[in-house]
Amino acid sequence: MTHWTITFIVLAIIAGILGFGEIGNDSSFIGQAFFVVFLILTFITMVIGKLKISR
């Protein structure tokens, strides 16, 4: 699970850099959307990982 968490946070950072930098309107929106999606996936994998460890 840690591998997926690190992967998603790295992808979120890259998408944030591309999305919140003013590269273009369409690519900016796509980057912001991916940023949010990857942050949500990061938190989900962290929660799942914590639940599996505590069992």
HELIX and SHEET records of a PDB file:
HELIX    1   1 THR A    2  PHE A   20  1                                  19    
HELIX    2   2 ASN A   25  SER A   54  1                                  30    
END                                                                             
